[in-house]
């Protein structure tokens, strides 16, 4: 197991290097103007553009530019010249909001996706299965931002059960943190619950027909033990993949619409504002951050795979 983890972490570092190089080249290849002008912003003076060119090494060979760019990204020295703000400081300010939203919703849609998927598989073809299928289709087809707006209007504005938007940090008031995030969590999780429950239902039904399940039943094991220890363990592998990648995407700003509806100023909103201003430095750093989350959680997913199915370690 140790060797597998080391190999997977080494491959993660190699992928991160490739992504950083590709991201750098994409930003270098944007047409219409030199990179110093794009970084300095539309209102920059000639002297400011020249200063940016020297600071980032744009007057040097391409490999020097790459090294300087990565140094600035990893040392927290990237500046939004149009806003005169340190990009990493802004991201660190907004990241707790996005992490709270993504992690809470991620736990919800994983748990309820597994629960509903198992119930559908165990009661396949019966009323419970059909009812859960209808709920899943509703969740998949309903736009998350529309559901979020409806929930906020009726449960916050009309009923006053939950606060109207905004964010309160966990450290300052745990209860207010929770109440401000309940509606965003639910509205974001409903879509994924529908997807996860259908995927797990299909995998569970396939696994129930495997030879090792029949063997476990022939040994006299209880149906609950067969379901949890043998069926669920093997059916969860694709769910682990989906959860890791979906969570990484949400960490990188994938919950932008939910953040906007509930006025949660997270990484997604910061990215959208930067794109609207054509502010390149924040977009560069957020792209790298999103790639890091995806690659890191993908590696963690593979390690969890190996724990669920030791045969994966051999591949």
C-alpha positions in Angstrom: 0.0 0.0 0.0 2.8 2.4 0.9 4.5 1.9 -2.6 1.1 2.6 -4.3 0.6 5.8 -2.4 4.2 7.0 -3.2 3.6 6.2 -6.9 0.3 8.0 -6.9 1.7 11.1 -5.2 4.6 11.2 -7.6 2.3 11.0 -10.6 0.2 13.8 -9.0 3.3 16.1 -8.9 4.0 15.3 -12.5 0.5 16.1 -13.6 0.6 19.4 -11.6 3.8 20.4 -13.4 2.2 19.6 -16.7 -0.9 21.6 -15.9 1.1 24.6 -14.6 3.1 24.6 -17.9 0.0 24.3 -20.0 -1.8 27.0 -18.1 1.2 29.3 -18.5 1.4 28.7 -22.2 -2.3 29.3 -22.7 -2.1 32.6 -20.9 1.0 33.4 -23.0 -0.8 32.5 -26.2 -3.9 34.8 -25.7 -4.0 36.9 -28.9 -3.9 40.7 -29.3 -1.2 42.1 -27.1 1.8 41.1 -25.0 1.3 39.5 -21.6 2.7 42.5 -19.7 -0.1 44.7 -21.1 -2.8 42.1 -20.2 -1.5 41.7 -16.6 -1.1 45.5 -16.1 -4.7 46.1 -17.1 -6.5 48.4 -19.6 -5.8 51.6 -17.7 -2.0 51.0 -17.2 0.6 53.6 -18.1 3.5 52.8 -20.3 5.8 52.9 -17.2 3.5 50.4 -15.3 3.6 48.0 -18.3 7.3 48.2 -18.4 7.6 47.5 -14.7 5.3 44.5 -15.1 7.4 43.2 -18.0 10.6 43.3 -15.8 8.9 41.9 -12.7 7.5 38.9 -14.6 10.6 38.4 -16.8 8.7 39.0 -20.1 11.9 40.5 -21.5 13.6 37.1 -20.9 13.4 33.7 -22.6 10.2 31.7 -22.3 11.5 29.3 -19.7 12.6 32.2 -17.5 9.1 33.7 -17.8 7.6 30.3 -16.7 9.9 30.1 -13.6 9.2 33.7 -12.6 5.4 33.2 -13.0 5.4 30.0 -10.9 7.5 31.7 -8.3 5.0 34.5 -8.0 2.1 32.1 -7.9 3.5 29.9 -5.2 5.1 32.7 -3.1 1.9 34.7 -3.0 3.3 37.6 -4.9 0.7 37.9 -7.7 -0.9 41.4 -7.8 -4.1 42.5 -9.5 -2.7 45.7 -11.0 -6.1 46.9 -12.1 -7.4 46.6 -8.5 -4.1 47.0 -6.7 -4.8 43.9 -4.5 -2.8 40.8 -3.7 -4.6 38.0 -5.5 -3.7 35.3 -3.0 -4.9 37.4 -0.1 -8.3 37.9 -1.8 -8.6 34.2 -2.5 -7.7 33.2 1.0 -10.3 35.7 2.2 -13.0 34.0 0.0 -11.8 30.4 0.2 -13.5 29.6 3.6 -16.9 30.6 2.1 -16.4 28.3 -0.9 -15.0 25.4 1.2 -17.8 25.6 3.7 -20.4 25.6 0.9 -18.7 22.8 -1.2 -17.9 20.6 1.8 -21.3 20.8 3.4 -23.1 20.2 0.1 -20.6 17.4 -0.7 -21.4 15.6 2.5 -25.1 15.9 2.0 -25.2 14.7 -1.6 -22.8 11.8 -0.9 -24.8 10.5 2.1 -28.3 11.0 0.6 -27.1 9.7 -2.8 -25.8 6.5 -1.2 -29.0 6.1 0.9 -31.4 6.7 -1.9 -29.4 4.6 -4.3 -29.3 1.6 -2.0 -33.0 1.9 -1.2 -33.8 2.0 -4.9 -31.7 -1.0 -5.6 -33.0 -3.1 -2.7 -36.6 -2.2 -3.7 -36.1 -2.4 -7.4 -39.3 -2.3 -9.4 -41.5 -1.4 -6.3 -43.2 1.8 -5.2 -40.1 3.0 -3.2 -37.9 2.6 -6.3 -40.3 4.5 -8.6 -40.8 7.3 -6.0 -37.1 7.8 -5.6 -36.6 7.7 -9.4 -39.1 10.5 -9.8 -37.4 12.5 -7.1 -34.0 11.9 -8.7 -35.3 13.1 -12.1 -36.8 16.2 -10.4 -33.4 17.0 -8.8 -31.4 16.4 -12.0 -33.8 18.4 -14.2 -34.3 21.4 -11.9 -31.8 24.2 -12.4 -29.9 24.7 -9.1 -30.0 28.5 -9.2 -33.8 28.5 -9.8 -34.4 26.2 -6.9 -32.1 28.3 -4.7 -34.0 31.5 -5.6 -37.4 29.8 -4.8 -36.1 28.4 -1.5 -34.7 31.8 -0.5 -37.9 33.6 -1.4 -40.3 31.3 0.5 -38.1 30.1 3.4 -36.1 33.4 4.0 -38.2 36.3 2.8 -41.7 35.0 3.4 -41.4 32.5 6.3 -38.3 34.0 7.9 -37.0 30.6 8.9 -33.5 31.1 7.6 -31.4 34.3 7.2 -31.5 36.2 3.9 -28.2 35.4 2.2 -24.8 36.5 3.5 -22.1 34.5 5.3 -21.0 34.3 8.9 -17.7 32.6 9.7 -17.6 29.3 11.6 -15.2 30.8 14.2 -17.3 33.8 15.0 -20.7 32.1 15.4 -21.1 28.3 14.6 -24.9 28.5 14.7 -25.2 31.5 12.4 -22.7 29.8 10.1 -24.9 26.8 9.9 -28.2 28.6 9.4 -26.8 30.8 6.7 -25.5 27.8 4.8 -28.4 25.3 5.1 -30.3 26.6 2.0 -27.2 26.9 -0.2 -26.2 23.3 0.8 -29.6 21.9 0.0 -30.1 23.7 -3.2 -26.6 22.7 -4.4 -26.9 19.1 -3.2 -30.2 18.2 -4.8 -28.8 18.0 -8.3 -26.0 15.7 -7.2 -28.2 13.5 -5.1 -30.3 12.6 -8.1 -27.2 11.7 -10.2 -25.4 9.7 -7.4 -28.5 7.7 -6.5 -29.1 6.6 -10.1 -25.4 5.6 -10.5 -25.3 3.7 -7.3 -28.6 2.0 -8.0 -27.3 0.7 -11.3 -24.0 -0.4 -9.8 -25.7 -2.1 -6.9 -28.0 -4.1 -9.1 -25.1 -5.2 -11.3 -23.1 -6.2 -8.2 -26.0 -8.2 -6.7 -25.7 -10.6 -9.6 -22.0 -11.3 -9.1 -20.7 -14.7 -8.1 -19.0 -13.5 -4.9 -22.4 -12.2 -3.7 -24.1 -15.6 -4.3 -21.1 -17.2 -2.5 -21.5 -14.9 0.5 -25.2 -15.7 0.7 -24.5 -19.4 0.4 -22.2 -19.2 3.4 -25.1 -18.1 5.5 -24.2 -14.4 5.9 -27.1 -12.1 6.8 -28.6 -10.0 3.9 -27.5 -6.8 5.7 -23.9 -8.0 6.0 -23.9 -9.1 2.3 -25.2 -5.7 1.3 -22.9 -3.5 3.4 -19.7 -5.5 3.3 -19.7 -7.0 -0.1 -22.2 -5.2 -2.4 -21.8 -1.6 -1.2 -18.0 -1.8 -1.0 -17.7 -2.7 -4.6 -20.5 -0.4 -5.8 -19.0 2.7 -4.2 -15.9 2.8 -6.4 -17.5 4.9 -9.2 -19.2 7.1 -6.6 -15.9 7.8 -5.0 -14.6 9.0 -8.4 -17.6 11.3 -9.0 -17.5 12.7 -5.5 -13.8 13.6 -5.6 -14.0 15.3 -9.0 -17.3 17.1 -8.2 -15.9 18.3 -4.8 -12.8 19.6 -6.5 -14.8 21.5 -9.1 -16.9 23.1 -6.3 -13.7 24.1 -4.4 -12.5 25.8 -7.6 -15.5 28.0 -7.9 -18.0 25.6 -9.5 -20.8 26.9 -7.1 -20.8 30.3 -8.7 -24.5 30.6 -9.3 -25.4 29.4 -5.7 -22.9 31.9 -4.3 -24.5 34.7 -6.4 -28.1 33.8 -5.4 -27.3 33.7 -1.6 -24.7 36.6 -1.8 -21.9 34.4 -0.6 -18.7 36.1 -1.8 -16.6 33.0 -2.5 -13.9 32.1 -5.0 -16.5 31.6 -7.8 -17.8 35.2 -7.5 -14.2 36.5 -7.3 -13.4 34.6 -10.6 -16.6 36.0 -12.3 -15.8 39.5 -11.3 -12.2 39.2 -12.5 -13.4 37.8 -15.9 -15.8 40.7 -16.1 -13.0 43.2 -15.6 -10.6 41.3 -17.9 -8.3 41.1 -14.8 -5.8 38.4 -15.8 -3.8 37.7 -12.6 -6.7 36.5 -10.5 -7.9 34.3 -13.4 -4.4 32.8 -13.7 -4.2 31.9 -10.0 -7.8 30.6 -9.7 -7.1 28.4 -12.7 -4.1 26.9 -11.0 -6.0 26.5 -7.7 -8.8 24.7 -9.4 -6.3 22.4 -11.2 -4.6 21.7 -7.9 -7.9 20.7 -6.2 -8.9 18.4 -9.1 -5.5 16.7 -9.3 -5.1 16.4 -5.5 -8.6 15.0 -4.9 -8.2 12.6 -7.9 -5.0 11.2 -6.2 -6.9 10.9 -2.9 -9.7 9.1 -4.8 -7.2 6.6 -6.2 -5.9 5.9 -2.7 -9.4 5.4 -1.4 -10.0 3.0 -4.4 -7.0 0.9 -3.2 -8.5 0.7 0.3 -11.9 -0.4 -1.1 -10.4 -2.9 -3.7 -6.8 -4.0 -3.0 -6.6 -5.4 -6.6 -6.3 -1.8 -7.8 -2.9 -1.5 -6.2 -1.5 -3.9 -8.7 -2.5 -1.8 -11.7 
